[in-house]
Each structure stands twice: as C-alpha cells, then as structure tokens.
C-alpha cells in the first residue's frame, strides 16, 4: 500500500511540473501561458520546450525590453 502512495505522489509532482514549466517559460518570453500549457500537453513536454526555445521572445516582449533599456540608460 505504501508503494501506491509513493507512485501517486510522484505522479502529482510530475503533473504539477508539467504545468509549472510551460507557464514560467512562456511568461519569460511574453507568450500565452495557457496556450503553451496546452502545447506541452498535446505535443509532449520535450517538443513543447524545444519549440518555445526556438520561437524565443514575442515581438511585444522584445519591444518592452528595448524600452526598459532605453529608459534605464537615460
């Protein structure tokens, strides 16, 4: 019975990581957190992470970063 509890706990931890990882990766890049959670679940986490890394920051995020840098240097 104790083994079952360990497997359930491990499954819950993995499930939470598969939600947390795409949310943090997407938010860092200025992309939709909900959309990327779906991509991670549909494709699989590895392909979702690779795709998100390849796409990089959204154009809106890039513009915001440039404006922050300009304002910081003034």
PDB file of N, CA, C, O and CB in Angstrom:
ATOM      1  N   UNK A   1       0.818  -1.195   0.000  1.00  0.00           N
ATOM      2  CA  UNK A   1       0.000   0.000   0.000  1.00  0.00           C
ATOM      3  C   UNK A   1       0.862   1.260   0.000  1.00  0.00           C
ATOM      4  O   UNK A   1       0.496   2.262  -0.614  1.00  0.00           O
ATOM      5  CB  UNK A   1      -0.931  -0.002   1.201  1.00  0.00           C
ATOM      6  N   UNK A   2       2.001   1.215   0.682  1.00  0.00           N
ATOM      7  CA  UNK A   2       2.872   2.390   0.736  1.00  0.00           C
ATOM      8  C   UNK A   2       3.460   2.705  -0.636  1.00  0.00           C
ATOM      9  O   UNK A   2       3.651   3.874  -0.971  1.00  0.00           O
ATOM     10  CB  UNK A   2       3.998   2.171   1.750  1.00  0.00           C
ATOM     11  N   UNK A   3       3.749   1.676  -1.433  1.00  0.00           N
ATOM     12  CA  UNK A   3       4.267   1.909  -2.782  1.00  0.00           C
ATOM     13  C   UNK A   3       3.262   2.682  -3.624  1.00  0.00           C
ATOM     14  O   UNK A   3       3.644   3.543  -4.416  1.00  0.00           O
ATOM     15  CB  UNK A   3       4.610   0.579  -3.463  1.00  0.00           C
ATOM     16  N   UNK A   4       2.003   2.383  -3.459  1.00  0.00           N
ATOM     17  CA  UNK A   4       0.960   3.079  -4.203  1.00  0.00           C
ATOM     18  C   UNK A   4       0.964   4.564  -3.874  1.00  0.00           C
ATOM     19  O   UNK A   4       0.819   5.398  -4.767  1.00  0.00           O
ATOM     20  CB  UNK A   4      -0.413   2.473  -3.898  1.00  0.00           C
ATOM     21  N   UNK A   5       1.130   4.898  -2.602  1.00  0.00           N
ATOM     22  CA  UNK A   5       1.168   6.297  -2.181  1.00  0.00           C
ATOM     23  C   UNK A   5       2.362   7.019  -2.799  1.00  0.00           C
ATOM     24  O   UNK A   5       2.256   8.179  -3.194  1.00  0.00           O
ATOM     25  CB  UNK A   5       1.225   6.396  -0.650  1.00  0.00           C
ATOM     26  N   UNK A   6       3.482   6.339  -2.879  1.00  0.00           N
ATOM     27  CA  UNK A   6       4.685   6.942  -3.470  1.00  0.00           C
ATOM     28  C   UNK A   6       4.458   7.216  -4.956  1.00  0.00           C
ATOM     29  O   UNK A   6       4.836   8.276  -5.456  1.00  0.00           O
ATOM     30  CB  UNK A   6       5.919   6.015  -3.274  1.00  0.00           C
ATOM     31  N   UNK A   7       3.849   6.275  -5.656  1.00  0.00           N
ATOM     32  CA  UNK A   7       3.580   6.462  -7.082  1.00  0.00           C
ATOM     33  C   UNK A   7       2.578   7.592  -7.316  1.00  0.00           C
ATOM     34  O   UNK A   7       2.721   8.375  -8.255  1.00  0.00           O
ATOM     35  CB  UNK A   7       3.056   5.162  -7.697  1.00  0.00           C
ATOM     36  N   UNK A   8       1.579   7.667  -6.467  1.00  0.00           N
ATOM     37  CA  UNK A   8       0.596   8.748  -6.592  1.00  0.00           C
ATOM     38  C   UNK A   8       1.264  10.090  -6.346  1.00  0.00           C
ATOM     39  O   UNK A   8       1.030  11.040  -7.093  1.00  0.00           O
ATOM     40  CB  UNK A   8      -0.576   8.545  -5.608  1.00  0.00           C
ATOM     41  N   UNK A   9       2.088  10.184  -5.316  1.00  0.00           N
ATOM     42  CA  UNK A   9       2.798  11.421  -5.010  1.00  0.00           C
ATOM     43  C   UNK A   9       3.737  11.805  -6.152  1.00  0.00           C
ATOM     44  O   UNK A   9       3.804  12.974  -6.532  1.00  0.00           O
ATOM     45  CB  UNK A   9       3.586  11.276  -3.702  1.00  0.00           C
ATOM     46  N   UNK A  10       4.457  10.834  -6.696  1.00  0.00           N
ATOM     47  CA  UNK A  10       5.355  11.107  -7.829  1.00  0.00           C
ATOM     48  C   UNK A  10       4.556  11.586  -9.039  1.00  0.00           C
ATOM     49  O   UNK A  10       4.986  12.498  -9.744  1.00  0.00           O
ATOM     50  CB  UNK A  10       6.175   9.843  -8.196  1.00  0.00           C
ATOM     51  N   UNK A  11       3.414  10.984  -9.278  1.00  0.00           N
ATOM     52  CA  UNK A  11       2.559  11.399 -10.390  1.00  0.00           C
ATOM     53  C   UNK A  11       2.049  12.819 -10.220  1.00  0.00           C
ATOM     54  O   UNK A  11       1.996  13.581 -11.185  1.00  0.00           O
ATOM     55  CB  UNK A  11       1.389  10.453 -10.530  1.00  0.00           C
ATOM     56  N   UNK A  12       1.675  13.178  -9.001  1.00  0.00           N
ATOM     57  CA  UNK A  12       1.201  14.540  -8.734  1.00  0.00           C
ATOM     58  C   UNK A  12       2.320  15.543  -8.940  1.00  0.00           C
ATOM     59  O   UNK A  12       2.096  16.608  -9.517  1.00  0.00           O
ATOM     60  CB  UNK A  12       0.646  14.655  -7.305  1.00  0.00           C
ATOM     61  N   UNK A  13       3.521  15.220  -8.479  1.00  0.00           N
ATOM     62  CA  UNK A  13       4.669  16.123  -8.649  1.00  0.00           C
ATOM     63  C   UNK A  13       4.982  16.313 -10.131  1.00  0.00           C
ATOM     64  O   UNK A  13       5.209  17.438 -10.575  1.00  0.00           O
ATOM     65  CB  UNK A  13       5.912  15.573  -7.906  1.00  0.00           C
ATOM     66  N   UNK A  14       4.997  15.235 -10.889  1.00  0.00           N
ATOM     67  CA  UNK A  14       5.263  15.328 -12.331  1.00  0.00           C
ATOM     68  C   UNK A  14       4.168  16.140 -13.017  1.00  0.00           C
ATOM     69  O   UNK A  14       4.458  16.971 -13.877  1.00  0.00           O
ATOM     70  CB  UNK A  14       5.361  13.916 -12.963  1.00  0.00           C
ATOM     71  N   UNK A  15       2.926  15.905 -12.645  1.00  0.00           N
ATOM     72  CA  UNK A  15       1.802  16.651 -13.212  1.00  0.00           C
ATOM     73  C   UNK A  15       1.960  18.148 -12.956  1.00  0.00           C
ATOM     74  O   UNK A  15       1.760  18.958 -13.861  1.00  0.00           O
ATOM     75  CB  UNK A  15       0.471  16.150 -12.623  1.00  0.00           C
ATOM     76  N   UNK A  16       2.317  18.515 -11.729  1.00  0.00           N
ATOM     77  CA  UNK A  16       2.493  19.932 -11.391  1.00  0.00           C
ATOM     78  C   UNK A  16       3.670  20.545 -12.146  1.00  0.00           C
ATOM     79  O   UNK A  16       3.600  21.698 -12.572  1.00  0.00           O
ATOM     80  CB  UNK A  16       2.701  20.096  -9.882  1.00  0.00           C
ATOM     81  N   UNK A  17       4.743  19.785 -12.312  1.00  0.00           N
ATOM     82  CA  UNK A  17       5.885  20.282 -13.082  1.00  0.00           C
ATOM     83  C   UNK A  17       5.514  20.507 -14.546  1.00  0.00           C
ATOM     84  O   UNK A  17       5.980  21.460 -15.171  1.00  0.00           O
ATOM     85  CB  UNK A  17       7.057  19.301 -12.986  1.00  0.00           C
ATOM     86  N   UNK A  18       4.680  19.634 -15.085  1.00  0.00           N
ATOM     87  CA  UNK A  18       4.266  19.766 -16.480  1.00  0.00           C
ATOM     88  C   UNK A  18       3.298  20.927 -16.686  1.00  0.00           C
ATOM     89  O   UNK A  18       3.001  21.296 -17.823  1.00  0.00           O
ATOM     90  CB  UNK A  18       3.626  18.475 -16.955  1.00  0.00           C
ATOM     91  N   UNK A  19       2.811  21.495 -15.603  1.00  0.00           N
ATOM     92  CA  UNK A  19       2.020  22.719 -15.695  1.00  0.00           C
ATOM     93  C   UNK A  19       2.908  23.924 -15.416  1.00  0.00           C
ATOM     94  O   UNK A  19       2.830  24.932 -16.118  1.00  0.00           O
ATOM     95  CB  UNK A  19       0.827  22.683 -14.709  1.00  0.00           C
ATOM     96  N   UNK A  20       3.751  23.822 -14.397  1.00  0.00           N
ATOM     97  CA  UNK A  20       4.592  24.946 -13.976  1.00  0.00           C
ATOM     98  C   UNK A  20       5.650  25.302 -15.021  1.00  0.00           C
ATOM     99  O   UNK A  20       5.871  26.482 -15.293  1.00  0.00           O
ATOM    100  CB  UNK A  20       5.271  24.622 -12.654  1.00  0.00           C
ATOM    101  N   UNK A  21       6.289  24.323 -15.596  1.00  0.00           N
ATOM    102  CA  UNK A  21       7.372  24.561 -16.556  1.00  0.00           C
ATOM    103  C   UNK A  21       6.923  25.387 -17.765  1.00  0.00           C
ATOM    104  O   UNK A  21       7.553  26.403 -18.058  1.00  0.00           O
ATOM    105  CB  UNK A  21       7.936  23.235 -17.031  1.00  0.00           C
ATOM    106  N   UNK A  22       5.867  24.995 -18.475  1.00  0.00           N
ATOM    107  CA  UNK A  22       5.478  25.823 -19.626  1.00  0.00           C
ATOM    108  C   UNK A  22       4.980  27.207 -19.229  1.00  0.00           C
ATOM    109  O   UNK A  22       5.164  28.169 -19.975  1.00  0.00           O
ATOM    110  CB  UNK A  22       4.407  25.121 -20.422  1.00  0.00           C
ATOM    111  N   UNK A  23       4.348  27.317 -18.055  1.00  0.00           N
ATOM    112  CA  UNK A  23       3.876  28.632 -17.614  1.00  0.00           C
ATOM    113  C   UNK A  23       5.052  29.573 -17.417  1.00  0.00           C
ATOM    114  O   UNK A  23       5.028  30.703 -17.905  1.00  0.00           O
ATOM    115  CB  UNK A  23       3.063  28.514 -16.309  1.00  0.00           C
ATOM    116  N   UNK A  24       6.079  29.122 -16.711  1.00  0.00           N
ATOM    117  CA  UNK A  24       7.224  30.005 -16.457  1.00  0.00           C
ATOM    118  C   UNK A  24       8.006  30.289 -17.735  1.00  0.00           C
ATOM    119  O   UNK A  24       8.454  31.416 -17.947  1.00  0.00           O
ATOM    120  CB  UNK A  24       8.152  29.385 -15.409  1.00  0.00           C
ATOM    121  N   UNK A  25       8.171  29.289 -18.578  1.00  0.00           N
ATOM    122  CA  UNK A  25       8.897  29.504 -19.833  1.00  0.00           C
ATOM    123  C   UNK A  25       8.153  30.484 -20.732  1.00  0.00           C
ATOM    124  O   UNK A  25       8.770  31.364 -21.334  1.00  0.00           O
ATOM    125  CB  UNK A  25       9.107  28.171 -20.567  1.00  0.00           C
ATOM    126  N   UNK A  26       6.839  30.340 -20.828  1.00  0.00           N
ATOM    127  CA  UNK A  26       6.043  31.211 -21.701  1.00  0.00           C
ATOM    128  C   UNK A  26       6.012  32.640 -21.170  1.00  0.00           C
ATOM    129  O   UNK A  26       6.169  33.588 -21.940  1.00  0.00           O
ATOM    130  CB  UNK A  26       4.610  30.671 -21.837  1.00  0.00           C
ATOM    131  N   UNK A  27       5.816  32.804 -19.881  1.00  0.00           N
ATOM    132  CA  UNK A  27       5.763  34.155 -19.306  1.00  0.00           C
ATOM    133  C   UNK A  27       7.084  34.888 -19.479  1.00  0.00           C
ATOM    134  O   UNK A  27       7.095  36.090 -19.748  1.00  0.00           O
ATOM    135  CB  UNK A  27       5.400  34.089 -17.822  1.00  0.00           C
ATOM    136  N   UNK A  28       8.190  34.181 -19.328  1.00  0.00           N
ATOM    137  CA  UNK A  28       9.507  34.809 -19.520  1.00  0.00           C
ATOM    138  C   UNK A  28       9.663  35.342 -20.933  1.00  0.00           C
ATOM    139  O   UNK A  28      10.369  36.327 -21.152  1.00  0.00           O
ATOM    140  CB  UNK A  28      10.628  33.810 -19.217  1.00  0.00           C
ATOM    141  N   UNK A  29       9.018  34.708 -21.880  1.00  0.00           N
ATOM    142  CA  UNK A  29       9.166  35.075 -23.288  1.00  0.00           C
ATOM    143  C   UNK A  29       8.003  35.924 -23.796  1.00  0.00           C
ATOM    144  O   UNK A  29       7.918  36.208 -24.991  1.00  0.00           O
ATOM    145  CB  UNK A  29       9.290  33.826 -24.135  1.00  0.00           C
ATOM    146  N   UNK A  30       7.108  36.330 -22.895  1.00  0.00           N
ATOM    147  CA  UNK A  30       5.986  37.176 -23.287  1.00  0.00           C
ATOM    148  C   UNK A  30       4.932  36.453 -24.098  1.00  0.00           C
ATOM    149  O   UNK A  30       4.270  37.055 -24.943  1.00  0.00           O
ATOM    150  CB  UNK A  30       6.484  38.338 -24.065  1.00  0.00           C
ATOM    151  N   UNK A  31       4.776  35.188 -23.851  1.00  0.00           N
ATOM    152  CA  UNK A  31       3.810  34.383 -24.610  1.00  0.00           C
ATOM    153  C   UNK A  31       2.682  33.895 -23.698  1.00  0.00           C
ATOM    154  O   UNK A  31       2.775  33.999 -22.475  1.00  0.00           O
ATOM    155  CB  UNK A  31       4.516  33.177 -25.279  1.00  0.00           C
ATOM    156  N   UNK A  32       1.636  33.373 -24.294  1.00  0.00           N
ATOM    157  CA  UNK A  32       0.454  32.919 -23.563  1.00  0.00           C
ATOM    158  C   UNK A  32       0.772  31.686 -22.714  1.00  0.00           C
ATOM    159  O   UNK A  32       1.153  30.638 -23.237  1.00  0.00           O
ATOM    160  CB  UNK A  32      -0.692  32.607 -24.541  1.00  0.00           C
ATOM    161  N   UNK A  33       0.611  31.827 -21.410  1.00  0.00           N
ATOM    162  CA  UNK A  33       0.889  30.705 -20.509  1.00  0.00           C
ATOM    163  C   UNK A  33      -0.094  29.560 -20.746  1.00  0.00           C
ATOM    164  O   UNK A  33       0.307  28.400 -20.830  1.00  0.00           O
ATOM    165  CB  UNK A  33       0.823  31.166 -19.040  1.00  0.00           C
ATOM    166  N   UNK A  34      -1.372  29.886 -20.851  1.00  0.00           N
ATOM    167  CA  UNK A  34      -2.392  28.851 -21.057  1.00  0.00           C
ATOM    168  C   UNK A  34      -2.175  28.114 -22.373  1.00  0.00           C
ATOM    169  O   UNK A  34      -2.265  26.888 -22.426  1.00  0.00           O
ATOM    170  CB  UNK A  34      -3.792  29.470 -21.032  1.00  0.00           C
ATOM    171  N   UNK A  35      -1.892  28.860 -23.424  1.00  0.00           N
ATOM    172  CA  UNK A  35      -1.662  28.248 -24.730  1.00  0.00           C
ATOM    173  C   UNK A  35      -0.487  27.287 -24.721  1.00  0.00           C
ATOM    174  O   UNK A  35      -0.542  26.222 -25.336  1.00  0.00           O
ATOM    175  CB  UNK A  35      -1.432  29.315 -25.768  1.00  0.00           C
ATOM    176  N   UNK A  36       0.569  27.661 -24.027  1.00  0.00           N
ATOM    177  CA  UNK A  36       1.747  26.803 -24.003  1.00  0.00           C
ATOM    178  C   UNK A  36       1.578  25.599 -23.101  1.00  0.00           C
ATOM    179  O   UNK A  36       2.216  24.570 -23.323  1.00  0.00           O
ATOM    180  CB  UNK A  36       2.943  27.589 -23.567  1.00  0.00           C
ATOM    181  N   UNK A  37       0.733  25.704 -22.085  1.00  0.00           N
ATOM    182  CA  UNK A  37       0.408  24.507 -21.297  1.00  0.00           C
ATOM    183  C   UNK A  37      -0.287  23.502 -22.209  1.00  0.00           C
ATOM    184  O   UNK A  37      -0.001  22.305 -22.156  1.00  0.00           O
ATOM    185  CB  UNK A  37      -0.498  24.863 -20.061  1.00  0.00           C
ATOM    186  N   UNK A  38      -1.199  23.991 -23.043  1.00  0.00           N
ATOM    187  CA  UNK A  38      -1.882  23.098 -23.989  1.00  0.00           C
ATOM    188  C   UNK A  38      -0.898  22.481 -24.980  1.00  0.00           C
ATOM    189  O   UNK A  38      -0.981  21.289 -25.278  1.00  0.00           O
ATOM    190  CB  UNK A  38      -2.978  23.861 -24.747  1.00  0.00           C
ATOM    191  N   UNK A  39       0.029  23.285 -25.490  1.00  0.00           N
ATOM    192  CA  UNK A  39       1.026  22.765 -26.436  1.00  0.00           C
ATOM    193  C   UNK A  39       1.861  21.677 -25.768  1.00  0.00           C
ATOM    194  O   UNK A  39       2.129  20.639 -26.374  1.00  0.00           O
ATOM    195  CB  UNK A  39       1.943  23.905 -26.955  1.00  0.00           C
ATOM    196  N   UNK A  40       2.275  21.911 -24.517  1.00  0.00           N
ATOM    197  CA  UNK A  40       3.066  20.912 -23.803  1.00  0.00           C
ATOM    198  C   UNK A  40       2.286  19.615 -23.638  1.00  0.00           C
ATOM    199  O   UNK A  40       2.858  18.530 -23.739  1.00  0.00           O
ATOM    200  CB  UNK A  40       3.493  21.446 -22.434  1.00  0.00           C
ATOM    201  N   UNK A  41       0.991  19.719 -23.385  1.00  0.00           N
ATOM    202  CA  UNK A  41       0.188  18.520 -23.183  1.00  0.00           C
ATOM    203  C   UNK A  41      -0.143  17.820 -24.496  1.00  0.00           C
ATOM    204  O   UNK A  41      -0.235  16.593 -24.534  1.00  0.00           O
ATOM    205  CB  UNK A  41      -1.089  18.871 -22.454  1.00  0.00           C
ATOM    206  N   UNK A  42      -0.321  18.582 -25.569  1.00  0.00           N
ATOM    207  CA  UNK A  42      -0.687  17.980 -26.855  1.00  0.00           C
ATOM    208  C   UNK A  42       0.529  17.355 -27.530  1.00  0.00           C
ATOM    209  O   UNK A  42       0.486  16.189 -27.924  1.00  0.00           O
ATOM    210  CB  UNK A  42      -1.320  19.032 -27.780  1.00  0.00           C
ATOM    211  N   UNK A  43       1.613  18.118 -27.666  1.00  0.00           N
ATOM    212  CA  UNK A  43       2.805  17.595 -28.346  1.00  0.00           C
ATOM    213  C   UNK A  43       3.525  16.607 -27.446  1.00  0.00           C
ATOM    214  O   UNK A  43       3.538  15.405 -27.711  1.00  0.00           O
ATOM    215  CB  UNK A  43       3.759  18.743 -28.751  1.00  0.00           C
ATOM    216  N   UNK A  44       4.092  17.093 -26.437  1.00  0.00           N
ATOM    217  CA  UNK A  44       4.725  16.447 -25.298  1.00  0.00           C
ATOM    218  C   UNK A  44       5.680  17.485 -24.725  1.00  0.00           C
ATOM    219  O   UNK A  44       6.068  18.409 -25.441  1.00  0.00           O
ATOM    220  CB  UNK A  44       5.474  15.095 -25.703  1.00  0.00           C
ATOM    221  N   UNK A  45       6.064  17.368 -23.484  1.00  0.00           N
ATOM    222  CA  UNK A  45       6.848  18.432 -22.851  1.00  0.00           C
ATOM    223  C   UNK A  45       8.171  18.732 -23.553  1.00  0.00           C
ATOM    224  O   UNK A  45       8.557  19.897 -23.654  1.00  0.00           O
ATOM    225  CB  UNK A  45       7.124  18.065 -21.429  1.00  0.00           C
ATOM    226  N   UNK A  46       8.857  17.730 -24.028  1.00  0.00           N
ATOM    227  CA  UNK A  46      10.153  17.959 -24.667  1.00  0.00           C
ATOM    228  C   UNK A  46       9.997  18.772 -25.947  1.00  0.00           C
ATOM    229  O   UNK A  46      10.713  19.752 -26.148  1.00  0.00           O
ATOM    230  CB  UNK A  46      10.842  16.624 -24.973  1.00  0.00           C
ATOM    231  N   UNK A  47       9.068  18.376 -26.812  1.00  0.00           N
ATOM    232  CA  UNK A  47       8.858  19.106 -28.064  1.00  0.00           C
ATOM    233  C   UNK A  47       8.300  20.495 -27.810  1.00  0.00           C
ATOM    234  O   UNK A  47       8.643  21.443 -28.517  1.00  0.00           O
ATOM    235  CB  UNK A  47       7.919  18.332 -28.980  1.00  0.00           C
ATOM    236  N   UNK A  48       7.442  20.622 -26.807  1.00  0.00           N
ATOM    237  CA  UNK A  48       6.914  21.936 -26.457  1.00  0.00           C
ATOM    238  C   UNK A  48       8.011  22.881 -25.996  1.00  0.00           C
ATOM    239  O   UNK A  48       8.037  24.047 -26.390  1.00  0.00           O
ATOM    240  CB  UNK A  48       5.860  21.807 -25.377  1.00  0.00           C
ATOM    241  N   UNK A  49       8.923  22.377 -25.156  1.00  0.00           N
ATOM    242  CA  UNK A  49      10.034  23.204 -24.667  1.00  0.00           C
ATOM    243  C   UNK A  49      10.962  23.590 -25.810  1.00  0.00           C
ATOM    244  O   UNK A  49      11.406  24.735 -25.890  1.00  0.00           O
ATOM    245  CB  UNK A  49      10.824  22.460 -23.575  1.00  0.00           C
ATOM    246  N   UNK A  50      11.255  22.649 -26.687  1.00  0.00           N
ATOM    247  CA  UNK A  50      12.130  22.944 -27.830  1.00  0.00           C
ATOM    248  C   UNK A  50      11.491  24.001 -28.721  1.00  0.00           C
ATOM    249  O   UNK A  50      12.162  24.942 -29.145  1.00  0.00           O
ATOM    250  CB  UNK A  50      12.421  21.659 -28.646  1.00  0.00           C
ATOM    251  N   UNK A  51      10.217  23.856 -29.005  1.00  0.00           N
ATOM    252  CA  UNK A  51       9.513  24.822 -29.847  1.00  0.00           C
ATOM    253  C   UNK A  51       9.495  26.207 -29.206  1.00  0.00           C
ATOM    254  O   UNK A  51       9.702  27.211 -29.888  1.00  0.00           O
ATOM    255  CB  UNK A  51       8.081  24.349 -30.113  1.00  0.00           C
ATOM    256  N   UNK A  52       9.253  26.262 -27.919  1.00  0.00           N
ATOM    257  CA  UNK A  52       9.230  27.544 -27.218  1.00  0.00           C
ATOM    258  C   UNK A  52      10.608  28.191 -27.205  1.00  0.00           C
ATOM    259  O   UNK A  52      10.723  29.409 -27.338  1.00  0.00           O
ATOM    260  CB  UNK A  52       8.725  27.360 -25.789  1.00  0.00           C
ATOM    261  N   UNK A  53      11.644  27.394 -27.046  1.00  0.00           N
ATOM    262  CA  UNK A  53      13.007  27.934 -27.084  1.00  0.00           C
ATOM    263  C   UNK A  53      13.366  28.439 -28.479  1.00  0.00           C
ATOM    264  O   UNK A  53      14.026  29.469 -28.617  1.00  0.00           O
ATOM    265  CB  UNK A  53      14.015  26.866 -26.639  1.00  0.00           C
ATOM    266  N   UNK A  54      12.936  27.721 -29.506  1.00  0.00           N
ATOM    267  CA  UNK A  54      13.224  28.140 -30.885  1.00  0.00           C
ATOM    268  C   UNK A  54      12.504  29.447 -31.208  1.00  0.00           C
ATOM    269  O   UNK A  54      13.089  30.340 -31.820  1.00  0.00           O
ATOM    270  CB  UNK A  54      12.806  27.039 -31.887  1.00  0.00           C
ATOM    271  N   UNK A  55      11.245  29.563 -30.804  1.00  0.00           N
ATOM    272  CA  UNK A  55      10.472  30.770 -31.096  1.00  0.00           C
ATOM    273  C   UNK A  55      11.007  31.988 -30.347  1.00  0.00           C
ATOM    274  O   UNK A  55      10.951  33.105 -30.860  1.00  0.00           O
ATOM    275  CB  UNK A  55       9.009  30.551 -30.741  1.00  0.00           C
ATOM    276  N   UNK A  56      11.518  31.781 -29.155  1.00  0.00           N
ATOM    277  CA  UNK A  56      12.099  32.887 -28.387  1.00  0.00           C
ATOM    278  C   UNK A  56      11.053  33.862 -27.886  1.00  0.00           C
ATOM    279  O   UNK A  56       9.880  33.520 -27.735  1.00  0.00           O
ATOM    280  CB  UNK A  56      13.108  33.625 -29.225  1.00  0.00           C
ATOM    281  N   UNK A  57      11.500  35.087 -27.629  1.00  0.00           N
ATOM    282  CA  UNK A  57      10.624  36.124 -27.098  1.00  0.00           C
ATOM    283  C   UNK A  57       9.633  36.589 -28.154  1.00  0.00           C
ATOM    284  O   UNK A  57       9.926  36.586 -29.350  1.00  0.00           O
ATOM    285  CB  UNK A  57      11.445  37.309 -26.587  1.00  0.00           C
ATOM    286  N   UNK A  58       8.455  36.987 -27.690  1.00  0.00           N
ATOM    287  CA  UNK A  58       7.471  37.572 -28.602  1.00  0.00           C
ATOM    288  C   UNK A  58       7.937  38.969 -28.987  1.00  0.00           C
ATOM    289  O   UNK A  58       8.756  39.569 -28.290  1.00  0.00           O
ATOM    290  CB  UNK A  58       6.048  37.617 -27.952  1.00  0.00           C
ATOM    291  N   UNK A  59       7.421  39.483 -30.089  1.00  0.00           N
ATOM    292  CA  UNK A  59       7.831  40.821 -30.534  1.00  0.00           C
ATOM    293  C   UNK A  59       7.442  41.873 -29.497  1.00  0.00           C
ATOM    294  O   UNK A  59       8.163  42.852 -29.305  1.00  0.00           O
ATOM    295  CB  UNK A  59       7.192  41.159 -31.903  1.00  0.00           C
ATOM    296  N   UNK A  60       6.316  41.676 -28.836  1.00  0.00           N
ATOM    297  CA  UNK A  60       5.895  42.606 -27.784  1.00  0.00           C
ATOM    298  C   UNK A  60       6.901  42.610 -26.634  1.00  0.00           C
ATOM    299  O   UNK A  60       7.243  43.671 -26.112  1.00  0.00           O
ATOM    300  CB  UNK A  60       4.491  42.234 -27.262  1.00  0.00           C
ATOM    301  N   UNK A  61       7.372  41.435 -26.241  1.00  0.00           N
ATOM    302  CA  UNK A  61       8.359  41.320 -25.158  1.00  0.00           C
ATOM    303  C   UNK A  61       9.665  41.986 -25.562  1.00  0.00           C
ATOM    304  O   UNK A  61      10.288  42.664 -24.745  1.00  0.00           O
ATOM    305  CB  UNK A  61       8.607  39.838 -24.795  1.00  0.00           C
ATOM    306  N   UNK A  62      10.088  41.807 -26.795  1.00  0.00           N
ATOM    307  CA  UNK A  62      11.327  42.423 -27.283  1.00  0.00           C
ATOM    308  C   UNK A  62      11.207  43.939 -27.231  1.00  0.00           C
ATOM    309  O   UNK A  62      12.135  44.620 -26.795  1.00  0.00           O
ATOM    310  CB  UNK A  62      11.646  41.957 -28.727  1.00  0.00           C
ATOM    311  N   UNK A  63      10.064  44.476 -27.675  1.00  0.00           N
ATOM    312  CA  UNK A  63       9.850  45.929 -27.635  1.00  0.00           C
ATOM    313  C   UNK A  63       9.871  46.445 -26.200  1.00  0.00           C
ATOM    314  O   UNK A  63      10.462  47.489 -25.924  1.00  0.00           O
ATOM    315  CB  UNK A  63       8.513  46.295 -28.306  1.00  0.00           C
ATOM    316  N   UNK A  64       9.227  45.719 -25.287  1.00  0.00           N
ATOM    317  CA  UNK A  64       9.222  46.129 -23.881  1.00  0.00           C
ATOM    318  C   UNK A  64      10.634  46.139 -23.307  1.00  0.00           C
ATOM    319  O   UNK A  64      11.000  47.058 -22.574  1.00  0.00           O
ATOM    320  CB  UNK A  64       8.326  45.198 -23.055  1.00  0.00           C
ATOM    321  N   UNK A  65      11.426  45.124 -23.636  1.00  0.00           N
ATOM    322  CA  UNK A  65      12.807  45.058 -23.147  1.00  0.00           C
ATOM    323  C   UNK A  65      13.639  46.218 -23.688  1.00  0.00           C
ATOM    324  O   UNK A  65      14.452  46.790 -22.962  1.00  0.00           O
ATOM    325  CB  UNK A  65      13.450  43.722 -23.542  1.00  0.00           C
ATOM    326  N   UNK A  66      13.440  46.564 -24.952  1.00  0.00           N
ATOM    327  CA  UNK A  66      14.174  47.684 -25.555  1.00  0.00           C
ATOM    328  C   UNK A  66      13.791  48.988 -24.865  1.00  0.00           C
ATOM    329  O   UNK A  66      14.657  49.805 -24.554  1.00  0.00           O
ATOM    330  CB  UNK A  66      13.890  47.776 -27.078  1.00  0.00           C
ATOM    331  N   UNK A  67      12.492  49.185 -24.623  1.00  0.00           N
ATOM    332  CA  UNK A  67      12.041  50.411 -23.956  1.00  0.00           C
ATOM    333  C   UNK A  67      12.587  50.502 -22.532  1.00  0.00           C
ATOM    334  O   UNK A  67      12.968  51.584 -22.086  1.00  0.00           O
ATOM    335  CB  UNK A  67      10.507  50.472 -23.934  1.00  0.00           C
ATOM    336  N   UNK A  68      12.628  49.385 -21.821  1.00  0.00           N
ATOM    337  CA  UNK A  68      13.203  49.377 -20.473  1.00  0.00           C
ATOM    338  C   UNK A  68      14.670  49.765 -20.518  1.00  0.00           C
ATOM    339  O   UNK A  68      15.141  50.539 -19.684  1.00  0.00           O
ATOM    340  CB  UNK A  68      13.040  47.994 -19.821  1.00  0.00           C
ATOM    341  N   UNK A  69      15.388  49.229 -21.486  1.00  0.00           N
ATOM    342  CA  UNK A  69      16.819  49.526 -21.621  1.00  0.00           C
ATOM    343  C   UNK A  69      17.033  51.001 -21.960  1.00  0.00           C
ATOM    344  O   UNK A  69      17.934  51.636 -21.412  1.00  0.00           O
ATOM    345  CB  UNK A  69      17.459  48.631 -22.709  1.00  0.00           C
ATOM    346  N   UNK A  70      16.219  51.545 -22.852  1.00  0.00           N
ATOM    347  CA  UNK A  70      16.339  52.961 -23.221  1.00  0.00           C
ATOM    348  C   UNK A  70      16.058  53.842 -22.007  1.00  0.00           C
ATOM    349  O   UNK A  70      16.803  54.784 -21.736  1.00  0.00           O
ATOM    350  CB  UNK A  70      15.367  53.313 -24.379  1.00  0.00           C
ATOM    351  N   UNK A  71      14.992  53.541 -21.283  1.00  0.00           N
ATOM    352  CA  UNK A  71      14.637  54.332 -20.104  1.00  0.00           C
ATOM    353  C   UNK A  71      15.680  54.197 -19.001  1.00  0.00           C
ATOM    354  O   UNK A  71      15.928  55.147 -18.260  1.00  0.00           O
ATOM    355  CB  UNK A  71      13.271  53.909 -19.577  1.00  0.00           C
ATOM    356  N   UNK A  72      16.279  53.045 -18.894  1.00  0.00           N
ATOM    357  CA  UNK A  72      17.303  52.812 -17.868  1.00  0.00           C
ATOM    358  C   UNK A  72      18.568  53.603 -18.165  1.00  0.00           C
ATOM    359  O   UNK A  72      19.237  54.066 -17.242  1.00  0.00           O
ATOM    360  CB  UNK A  72      17.633  51.319 -17.769  1.00  0.00           C
ATOM    361  N   UNK A  73      18.905  53.764 -19.438  1.00  0.00           N
ATOM    362  CA  UNK A  73      20.138  54.450 -19.833  1.00  0.00           C
ATOM    363  C   UNK A  73      19.999  55.969 -19.861  1.00  0.00           C
ATOM    364  O   UNK A  73      21.002  56.664 -20.020  1.00  0.00           O
ATOM    365  CB  UNK A  73      20.574  53.967 -21.189  1.00  0.00           C
ATOM    366  N   UNK A  74      18.806  56.498 -19.714  1.00  0.00           N
ATOM    367  CA  UNK A  74      18.625  57.960 -19.761  1.00  0.00           C
ATOM    368  C   UNK A  74      18.875  58.594 -18.423  1.00  0.00           C
ATOM    369  O   UNK A  74      18.766  59.813 -18.287  1.00  0.00           O
ATOM    370  CB  UNK A  74      17.229  58.313 -20.232  1.00  0.00           C
TER     371      UNK A  74
END
